[in-house]
Amino acid sequence: MSFEKSPVDATSDAAMESFAFDQEARDAIARLGEHDLLKIDRAILSSLGREWKKAGFITAGVMIAAPDEYEDLPEMFYASRIRLLADASRIETRGDALALKTFEIRLASGKGVA
């Protein structure tokens, strides 16, 4: 799988419109560049295989392992990246995307992490 392109710019209105972020979170998101998005997407994708996993578990793990420069990013930002990866057919989803505790994700069929 190629990680050369991120599905969508992190600051796009479409990606962020369903979440109410505080100013500190909005500032942290605004500082992200394409390289940062690729790193975050890669971390999400590398946490997945073909078995279903709870999205909340994945977001928490990615947040814990993230470098310090991402510490101000809220969990819902990572959830928005999961949605964008799903919209780009990079991952499959099952359940309500707004309920991270029960929402499940896995790599899309035929996809792998390179």
VMD Tcl script that draws the C-alpha trace (Angstrom):
set ca {
  {0.00 0.00 0.00}
  {1.28 3.44 -0.82}
  {1.51 6.12 1.84}
  {2.47 8.86 -0.58}
  {-0.82 10.71 -0.33}
  {-3.05 11.46 2.60}
  {-6.78 11.06 1.88}
  {-7.70 14.66 2.73}
  {-6.04 17.76 4.16}
  {-6.49 17.79 7.96}
  {-7.72 21.35 7.98}
  {-10.52 20.84 5.46}
  {-13.95 21.94 6.63}
  {-15.49 18.65 5.52}
  {-13.14 16.66 7.74}
  {-13.65 18.80 10.83}
  {-17.24 20.04 10.60}
  {-18.78 17.30 12.74}
  {-16.44 17.89 15.70}
  {-16.34 20.80 18.15}
  {-12.66 21.34 18.97}
  {-11.35 23.86 21.49}
  {-8.90 26.52 20.32}
  {-5.82 24.60 21.47}
  {-6.90 21.56 19.44}
  {-7.72 23.69 16.38}
  {-4.27 25.30 16.61}
  {-2.58 21.89 16.88}
  {-4.51 20.63 13.85}
  {-3.68 23.77 11.86}
  {0.06 23.16 12.46}
  {-0.06 19.75 10.79}
  {1.52 19.37 7.39}
  {1.12 16.65 4.78}
  {4.07 14.74 6.30}
  {2.33 14.73 9.70}
  {-0.89 13.40 8.19}
  {1.01 10.63 6.45}
  {2.68 9.65 9.74}
  {-0.66 9.61 11.55}
  {-2.38 7.63 8.79}
  {0.54 5.19 8.68}
  {0.29 4.69 12.46}
  {-3.43 3.96 12.19}
  {-3.01 1.58 9.25}
  {-0.06 -0.25 10.80}
  {-2.21 -0.93 13.87}
  {-4.70 -2.85 11.75}
  {-4.92 -6.24 10.11}
  {-7.86 -8.17 8.68}
  {-9.44 -8.79 12.09}
  {-11.97 -6.27 13.40}
  {-10.68 -3.93 16.14}
  {-12.45 -1.27 18.16}
  {-11.69 2.16 16.75}
  {-11.37 3.59 20.27}
  {-8.65 1.07 21.05}
  {-6.78 2.03 17.88}
  {-7.07 5.79 18.46}
  {-5.91 5.42 22.07}
  {-2.93 3.31 21.04}
  {-1.91 5.70 18.28}
  {-2.23 8.68 20.64}
  {-0.09 7.01 23.31}
  {2.62 6.10 20.80}
  {2.53 9.48 19.03}
  {5.49 11.84 19.28}
  {5.26 14.79 21.68}
  {4.50 17.25 18.88}
  {1.09 15.58 18.50}
  {0.14 15.66 22.20}
  {-2.40 18.47 21.70}
  {-4.33 16.55 19.04}
  {-7.67 15.34 20.43}
  {-8.91 11.78 20.09}
  {-11.66 12.92 17.75}
  {-9.02 14.18 15.31}
  {-7.70 10.63 15.05}
  {-11.30 9.45 14.65}
  {-11.68 11.89 11.76}
  {-8.56 10.40 10.13}
  {-10.14 6.95 10.47}
  {-13.26 8.24 8.73}
  {-11.17 9.70 5.92}
  {-9.24 6.45 5.52}
  {-12.57 4.63 5.31}
  {-13.89 7.13 2.75}
  {-10.73 6.50 0.71}
  {-11.40 2.71 0.91}
  {-8.16 2.13 2.83}
  {-10.04 0.55 5.76}
  {-13.40 -1.14 6.28}
  {-15.78 -0.10 9.02}
  {-18.65 -1.63 10.93}
  {-21.02 0.18 13.29}
  {-21.58 3.81 14.28}
  {-18.52 5.95 13.51}
  {-19.46 8.36 16.32}
  {-19.33 5.59 18.95}
  {-15.61 4.81 19.16}
  {-16.10 2.18 21.86}
  {-18.24 0.00 19.60}
  {-17.20 1.19 16.11}
  {-14.95 -1.41 14.48}
  {-12.31 -1.08 11.77}
  {-9.90 -3.26 9.81}
  {-7.70 -3.03 6.73}
  {-9.63 -3.17 3.50}
  {-9.48 -6.43 1.54}
  {-6.30 -6.73 -0.46}
  {-4.62 -3.88 1.43}
  {-1.44 -4.13 3.43}
  {0.97 -1.84 5.16}
  {4.18 -1.29 3.22}
}
mol new
graphics top color blue
foreach p $ca { graphics top sphere $p radius 0.5 }
foreach p [lrange $ca 0 end-1] q [lrange $ca 1 end] { graphics top cylinder $p $q radius 0.2 }
display resetview
